[in-house]
Amino acid sequence: MDRSTQWDTIIIGAGAAGLSCGVKLAQAGQRVLILEARDRPGGRIWTFAEPNSQIYIEAGAEFIHGNLPFTFQWLHQAGLKAIPVEGKQVRIGAISHRTSTTANHWQQFYEQLSHLQHDMPLLAFLDKFFPAPAYHDFRKQVLRFAIGYDAADPQKVSVQALAQEWQTEEGPNYRIESSSHKASLGFGYGAFINTMQQAYEQAGGKLIFRHQVKQMDFSSPTYAQIKTESPVGPASFEARSIVCTLPPGIFQHSSSAAPQVVPTSALPDLMQRLGFGNSIKIVFIWQNAWWTDIWGPDLGFIFAETDIPTWWTAYPQPWPVLTGWLSGKNSSRPSKSLLNQAFSSLSAISRMPPEKLRKISTKYYIFDWFRDPFACGSYGYPVPQLNPILQNLQQLFPQRLYFAGESYVSRPPWGTVESAIRSGQEVAECILKQSFTNFE
Ligand SMILES: Cc1cc2nc3c(=O)[nH]c(=O)nc-3n(C[C@H](O)[C@H](O)[C@H](O)COP(=O)(O)OP(=O)(O)OC[C@H]3O[C@@H](n4cnc5c(N)ncnc54)[C@H](O)[C@@H]3O)c2cc1C
């Protein structure tokens, strides 16, 4: 037997879900292999340092949305701290959230929901119970929240699941400290991922980068075969169980990263039915933090009715960095047009001419996750009938193919690192229970 190609479990993807699953399996004594297409771990977590400065950039996940147990457990293990995201919030133009004018409508919204017998998409719910024009402003607020925060398609997202999330107060948002005393771990969410990778490798797990899975073959009833493509050519691996952590977007948009599944199954159809949105981050580095002259040094967030509607600073870090956020189904567009929209949005917000803004910006990054073939979007959102879809996925090749990752969870918080870690651990527990039962 070739031990280098035969494993107890192969995990596809070294994001938060894959690593958390791998740690648990490897610690339980399994021979585990993680195959990752990129040359780095983390997937939709990607932190990098800006050369010759203290600044680090979060291209993907940046915040911890509340007191989330799995995330905080890993933070403590890493010796990293979470810093509450405070700072002034500025709203510009007609932007408002649950003001007195719409407060009654929000009450009505939750009241109406409490009587709803069958879940439905958000837009269908609004059309049925809050038809325009009397509810115009209210509908705008609701849709803005669903699209902006949850990256959801209103025609597809579950109204019940969204409302449940909105009603749950999870505490403040946090960022991960810049960790100068743990510099070897890296920064922000990157340090978090590096801790997971360390724990995985210390437990004996093996991780191979630049191995893109091209095929998952379940023809045999007892093992699965995985075929990969790498810079050194094709390779083949076998395992009793496969954990797939690939984002549904890569199947929905037939990315080159979507592996072929043998024998043919309902997997592609089931993936189409899941909710998976897109978000774009535009990060600007400036000559100086010009906004302090307008709103003071403690500016946190800006919400505006501009093409790029949400912006935030690095506060409490004094860095001259602003991040713009655009979400939604049709958010992806050419970089040039995003850049123009970013400057005109900031011009409307700051009342500075775009030319002046261009002059004082020193660098920018655009992270459009739809264009990333290994993600094809940013994160998942819940749809009506989510549980049967998830059950059908887990039943495609029972006890051989499992799905872990933020998109394959049946409860909130949706689309988060927390969900990715939790689902990775839950799938590992399931595999361990199964191998124990088989052994008996
Ligand atoms: C812009 C943005 C902002 C976000 N902000 C937040 C936030 O503030 N807070 C928060 O909690 N969450 C946030 N998220 C969501 C969070 O990043 C994800 O929920 C989480 O990182 C997903 O982890 P995962 O392991 O499920 O998937 P992934 O991280 O996507 O891991 C899947 C892995 O599979 C790999 N892969 C893909 N195809 C193949 C293949 N064919 N073969 C081998 N490997 C492959 C990928 O490279 C990737 O490493 C954000 C996401 C984005 C994009």
The ligand as an SDF file (V2000), in Angstrom:
LIG
                    3D

 53 58  0  0  0  0  0  0  0  0999 V2000
  -14.9290   40.3610    1.2600 C   0  0  0  0  0  0  0  0  0  0  0  0
  -15.3190   39.4290    2.3700 C   0  0  0  0  0  0  0  0  0  0  0  0
  -15.5470   39.9260    3.6340 C   0  0  0  0  0  0  0  0  0  0  0  0
  -15.9130   39.0780    4.6720 C   0  0  0  0  0  0  0  0  0  0  0  0
  -16.0820   39.5990    5.9270 N   0  0  0  0  0  0  0  0  0  0  0  0
  -16.3010   38.7530    6.9540 C   0  0  0  0  0  0  0  0  0  0  0  0
  -16.2780   39.2450    8.2760 C   0  0  0  0  0  0  0  0  0  0  0  0
  -16.0340   40.4420    8.5120 O   0  0  0  0  0  0  0  0  0  0  0  0
  -16.5100   38.3640    9.2930 N   0  0  0  0  0  0  0  0  0  0  0  0
  -16.7430   37.0450    9.0540 C   0  0  0  0  0  0  0  0  0  0  0  0
  -16.9460   36.2790   10.0110 O   0  0  0  0  0  0  0  0  0  0  0  0
  -16.7510   36.5490    7.7930 N   0  0  0  0  0  0  0  0  0  0  0  0
  -16.5170   37.3660    6.7450 C   0  0  0  0  0  0  0  0  0  0  0  0
  -16.4570   36.8640    5.4870 N   0  0  0  0  0  0  0  0  0  0  0  0
  -16.7900   35.4530    5.2600 C   0  0  0  0  0  0  0  0  0  0  0  0
  -15.6290   34.5220    5.6330 C   0  0  0  0  0  0  0  0  0  0  0  0
  -14.4610   34.9540    5.0010 O   0  0  0  0  0  0  0  0  0  0  0  0
  -15.9940   33.1070    5.1750 C   0  0  0  0  0  0  0  0  0  0  0  0
  -17.2450   32.7640    5.7200 O   0  0  0  0  0  0  0  0  0  0  0  0
  -14.9860   32.0550    5.6130 C   0  0  0  0  0  0  0  0  0  0  0  0
  -13.6690   32.4960    5.5040 O   0  0  0  0  0  0  0  0  0  0  0  0
  -15.2420   30.8140    4.7590 C   0  0  0  0  0  0  0  0  0  0  0  0
  -14.3800   29.7600    5.1390 O   0  0  0  0  0  0  0  0  0  0  0  0
  -14.5390   28.3420    4.4330 P   0  0  0  0  0  0  0  0  0  0  0  0
  -13.4640   27.4820    4.9560 O   0  0  0  0  0  0  0  0  0  0  0  0
  -15.9520   27.8950    4.5420 O   0  0  0  0  0  0  0  0  0  0  0  0
  -14.3210   28.6040    2.8620 O   0  0  0  0  0  0  0  0  0  0  0  0
  -13.0170   29.1500    2.0880 P   0  0  0  0  0  0  0  0  0  0  0  0
  -12.2460   30.0670    2.9440 O   0  0  0  0  0  0  0  0  0  0  0  0
  -13.4690   29.6440    0.7780 O   0  0  0  0  0  0  0  0  0  0  0  0
  -12.1550   27.8160    1.8890 O   0  0  0  0  0  0  0  0  0  0  0  0
  -12.3010   26.9750    0.7670 C   0  0  0  0  0  0  0  0  0  0  0  0
  -10.9130   26.6660    0.2260 C   0  0  0  0  0  0  0  0  0  0  0  0
  -11.0310   25.7810   -0.9000 O   0  0  0  0  0  0  0  0  0  0  0  0
  -10.0200   26.1230   -1.8390 C   0  0  0  0  0  0  0  0  0  0  0  0
  -10.3810   25.6000   -3.1490 N   0  0  0  0  0  0  0  0  0  0  0  0
  -11.2920   26.0680   -4.0350 C   0  0  0  0  0  0  0  0  0  0  0  0
  -11.3680   25.2630   -5.1160 N   0  0  0  0  0  0  0  0  0  0  0  0
  -10.4740   24.2640   -4.9060 C   0  0  0  0  0  0  0  0  0  0  0  0
  -10.1140   23.0850   -5.6370 C   0  0  0  0  0  0  0  0  0  0  0  0
  -10.6940   22.7670   -6.8090 N   0  0  0  0  0  0  0  0  0  0  0  0
   -9.1640   22.2710   -5.1260 N   0  0  0  0  0  0  0  0  0  0  0  0
   -8.5710   22.5440   -3.9270 C   0  0  0  0  0  0  0  0  0  0  0  0
   -8.8980   23.6260   -3.1770 N   0  0  0  0  0  0  0  0  0  0  0  0
   -9.8360   24.4680   -3.6580 C   0  0  0  0  0  0  0  0  0  0  0  0
   -9.9910   27.6310   -1.7900 C   0  0  0  0  0  0  0  0  0  0  0  0
   -8.7760   28.1450   -2.2970 O   0  0  0  0  0  0  0  0  0  0  0  0
  -10.1590   27.8860   -0.2860 C   0  0  0  0  0  0  0  0  0  0  0  0
   -8.9020   27.9820    0.3660 O   0  0  0  0  0  0  0  0  0  0  0  0
  -16.0680   37.6940    4.4310 C   0  0  0  0  0  0  0  0  0  0  0  0
  -15.8280   37.1740    3.1550 C   0  0  0  0  0  0  0  0  0  0  0  0
  -15.4460   38.0260    2.1330 C   0  0  0  0  0  0  0  0  0  0  0  0
  -15.1400   37.4450    0.7920 C   0  0  0  0  0  0  0  0  0  0  0  0
  1  2  1  0
  2  3  1  0
  2 52  2  0
  3  4  2  0
  4  5  1  0
  4 50  1  0
  5  6  2  0
  6  7  1  0
  6 13  1  0
  7  8  2  0
  7  9  1  0
  9 10  1  0
 10 11  2  0
 10 12  1  0
 12 13  2  0
 13 14  1  0
 14 15  1  0
 14 50  1  0
 15 16  1  0
 16 17  1  0
 16 18  1  0
 18 19  1  0
 18 20  1  0
 20 21  1  0
 20 22  1  0
 22 23  1  0
 23 24  1  0
 24 25  2  0
 24 26  1  0
 24 27  1  0
 27 28  1  0
 28 29  2  0
 28 30  1  0
 28 31  1  0
 31 32  1  0
 32 33  1  0
 33 34  1  0
 33 48  1  0
 34 35  1  0
 35 36  1  0
 35 46  1  0
 36 37  1  0
 36 45  1  0
 37 38  2  0
 38 39  1  0
 39 40  1  0
 39 45  2  0
 40 41  1  0
 40 42  2  0
 42 43  1  0
 43 44  2  0
 44 45  1  0
 46 47  1  0
 46 48  1  0
 48 49  1  0
 50 51  2  0
 51 52  1  0
 52 53  1  0
M  END
$$$$
